[in-house]
Amino acid sequence: MIKQLGQLAQIQNNLQNSATQATQFNATLPMRLEVMEKMQGIRYMLKIGNITMETKSLKELEIGGKYWAMMAKSNGSITLSNLIKQPDLLKTQNIPLRLNPEAMAQFLKEGENPFETMKGFLMDRLAQAESKWEFAFLSHMLMSLRQKVLTLPLHYDEKKDGFLQLRKKRANNHDYLEFYSVFANLGATWGYLYKLNNGIKLDISVMYESIAKLLKNNLNELEFINQVNIHTNSEIKPLYDFNDFLLDLEG
């Protein structure tokens, strides 16, 4: 099941790439935005890519906070909806460790314990850390292991980074994998992989209905899964999130 989870992360990256390339203005994928300042009343100044814009929000937004939102055009103006705050995982810049698909496959080899493999790797890297930021980042990865969560920082191509987390579970004499993944342009997903007598079952939750439809339209890419259930949930949280205390060590 661990190998299939790595394949699922690759598919998610392919989805955000193909959908992003489809149109310049994309109403399928959530947009990334940063709250620059609060104006009078319920008005905020936002930064979306290289563009700044003023908009209203009945929802209280955090100054400096980064969010996902759905963007639409209505009567010549742009409207934002379904704002969801991004996890601290995505606050990081200049991530000191990125795993390409080939490197990730080495950590997710069938028959080996990826938790022990990552622990040994991180201990060696910590001893060679060249900055406070690198030390803090690697320490977070070790701390996630202490919470029985394996955190993998992913890198596919320029500006297409993400994270994959997994945790082993057992219930009713059955083993399964709980997972969380997050990509900048796709939002977060969470779910379970079960190994059943007739194959592998996937239960997956995504943040937006449009992403759920995108996955459903690409189920042919999940040939290694025998049964798929897709849900929407705007409250998806990381299995282990980086916090500001260690992130503030960058410098």
Long-range contacts (C-beta under 8 A, 24 or more apart in sequence): 1-176, 1-177, 1-193, 1-195, 1-200, 2-108, 2-109, 2-110, 2-114, 2-166, 2-177, 3-105, 3-108, 3-109, 3-110, 4-193, 4-200, 4-224, 4-225, 5-108, 5-164, 5-166, 5-177, 5-179, 5-193, 6-101, 6-104, 6-105, 6-108, 6-164, 7-224, 8-179, 8-181, 8-202, 8-222, 9-104, 9-154, 9-162, 9-164, 9-181, 10-101, 10-156, 11-218, 11-221, 11-222, 12-162, 12-181, 12-183, 12-186, 12-189, 13-154, 13-156, 13-160, 13-162, 13-183, 13-186, 14-221, 15-186, 15-214, 15-215, 15-218, 16-160, 16-183, 16-184, 16-185, 16-186, 17-156, 17-160, 19-185, 19-214, 20-185, 25-71, 25-73, 27-70, 27-71, 27-72, 27-210, 28-210, 28-211, 28-214, 29-185, 29-186, 29-210, 29-211, 30-68, 30-69, 30-70, 30-82, 30-84, 30-185, 30-186, 30-187, 30-207, 30-208, 30-211, 31-68, 31-69, 31-70, 31-71, 31-80, 32-66, 32-67, 32-68, 32-86, 32-184, 32-185, 33-66, 33-67, 33-68, 33-69, 33-80, 34-64, 34-65, 34-66, 34-67, 35-61, 35-62, 35-63, 35-64, 35-65, 35-66, 35-67, 36-63, 37-63, 38-63, 46-80, 53-78, 55-79, 55-80, 57-83, 59-83, 66-90, 66-91, 68-187, 68-207, 70-208, 70-210, 82-208, 82-234, 84-187, 84-207, 84-234, 86-182, 87-182, 87-188, 87-237, 87-238, 87-241, 87-242, 88-241, 88-242, 88-243, 88-244, 88-247, 89-163, 89-182, 89-238, 89-241, 89-242, 90-163, 90-182, 90-184, 91-242, 91-247, 92-137, 92-242, 92-247, 93-250, 94-133, 95-137, 95-153, 95-155, 95-161, 96-129, 96-131, 96-133, 96-134, 96-137, 96-138, 97-125, 97-137, 97-138, 97-141, 97-153, 98-153, 98-154, 98-155, 98-161, 99-152, 99-153, 99-154, 99-155, 100-155, 100-156, 101-156, 104-152, 104-154, 104-164, 107-152, 114-150, 115-145, 115-148, 115-150, 118-145, 118-150, 118-152, 119-145, 132-249, 132-250, 132-251, 133-249, 133-250, 133-251, 135-249, 136-246, 136-247, 136-249, 136-250, 137-242, 137-246, 139-246, 140-242, 140-246, 143-240, 144-239, 144-240, 147-239, 147-240, 149-239, 149-240, 151-240, 159-184, 160-184, 160-185, 162-186, 163-238, 165-238, 165-239, 165-240, 166-239, 167-239, 178-239, 179-239, 180-236, 180-237, 180-238, 180-239, 182-238, 186-211, 187-211, 188-236, 188-238, 189-236, 190-233, 190-236, 190-237, 196-226, 196-227, 198-226, 199-225, 199-226, 199-227, 200-224, 200-225, 200-226, 200-227, 201-225, 201-226, 201-227, 201-228, 201-229, 202-227, 202-228, 202-229, 203-229, 203-231, 204-228, 204-229, 204-230, 204-231, 205-230, 205-231, 205-232, 205-233, 205-236, 206-230, 206-231, 206-232, 206-233, 206-236, 207-232, 207-233, 207-234, 207-236, 208-232, 208-234
